[in-house]
Amino acid sequence: MSDKPDPNDFHTDTLAIRWAQLRTDEMAHSDPIFLTSSFVYDSAAQAAARFAGDEPGNVYSRFTNPTVRAFEERLAAMEGGEQCQALASGMAAISSTFFALLAPGDHVVSSRSVFGTTNVIYSRYLKKFNIDTTLVDLDDLDQWKAAIRPETKMLFLETPSNPLSEVGDIEALAKLAHDNGALLVVDNCFCTPALQKPIALGADLVIHSATKYIDGQGRCLGGAVVGPAELVKEVHGFVRSAGPSLSPFNAWVFLKGLETLGLRMKAHSANTLELARWLEGRPGIAKVHYAGLESHPQHALAARQQSGFGAVLAIEVEDSDGRADRQAAWRFIDGTELMSITANLGDVKSTITHPGSTTHGRVDADEKKRAGITDNLIRIAVGLEDVDDLKQDLARGITALGF
Ligand SMILES: *Cc1c(COP(=O)(O)O)cnc(C)c1O
């Protein structure tokens, strides 16, 4: 691309391939990788100027790195945000955002349906610094309103949620946050900018676990925060001191991942919608949770704020004797042969997991019930295998239920 182009002049799929391309004098077509911890200077005076921040430029890869910066600029352009800070993992992105932007006495309102470890940050670490969190149902705006206090500084959500595909109204929650002087932070890991643009809907910050669909093939851990420069600079300040910086090697893998993100998310979503429709009403399948289905209570909202429904669906199973319990769920899971039994997602490989005894295994029984994590619930993160082979694999699971 030529000098100083405007990302608004291009579609997301073009930005994913062309934006912030790194090119050295060697003129390599593929982005080079700057696998270096430190950088050298022409003179002692230049070193001093760089360290003092009087001259822009790289100093040390805990602070900045060209490959990491290319990933940051590309993802910021795709999300429609001003600036991006890359981090070592999705949890590093979430916790660094909290530690950079919150202070003792502040209050956070969060969807109860967030990634399990995010809840650990609330209950164990934010609490330790006297930052209180109130958990609410993602899809109940009245609960969000009722939870707001004068000291509320941040509203936090993931949409669609894991594993039940509940949908949060980003536009309405952004208005609620801003009417109360708080920030709206959206974990956009499940949709990625290929399917959902929270900033355009009013969110202040978008968070990613790049480990999932941005990598797309289950190789590297990474994360990112995107938003206005004044907020992202605060997160950057924390990262360069605390050190959860992204490896340039991982940033390079993510640059490659972004190039095919749009294509993959379309294919993931198409496979998932077809499987969800195929599963609905089949013997042994008591319920299918997927926002792409017309039977989903927030299908219309999901269709409005997303351009695809994503690749995570959940089913509630019941065996031929009418038992809808953990044993039935485990029999279904063990009946499949192709899908990987693992809690990971965002991979070309389909995965199947029992949330009640894995991802949500340590959640207490009451909270599990409130969050809808029943014993007969199974989560499927749909990959890019041929959908007919995936159907056949789920049919094996149904056979294992005695049908
Ligand atoms: C996996 C995940 C995270 C945490 O990301 P890591 O890269 O594993 O630290 C955060 N949010 C969501 C929605 C996730 O799926």
The ligand as a Gaussian input file, in Angstrom:
#p B3LYP/6-31G(d) Opt

LIG

0 1
 C       -9.283000     -18.494000      25.645000
 C       -9.996000     -17.276000      25.983000
 C       -9.401000     -16.287000      26.766000
 C       -8.025000     -16.450000      27.372000
 O       -7.055000     -16.476000      26.375000
 P       -5.609000     -17.161000      26.575000
 O       -4.928000     -16.810000      25.298000
 O       -5.835000     -18.611000      26.796000
 O       -4.994000     -16.510000      27.763000
 C      -10.118000     -15.145000      27.020000
 N      -11.370000     -14.969000      26.539000
 C      -11.972000     -15.901000      25.784000
 C      -13.340000     -15.658000      25.275000
 C      -11.319000     -17.082000      25.482000
 O      -11.935000     -18.024000      24.750000

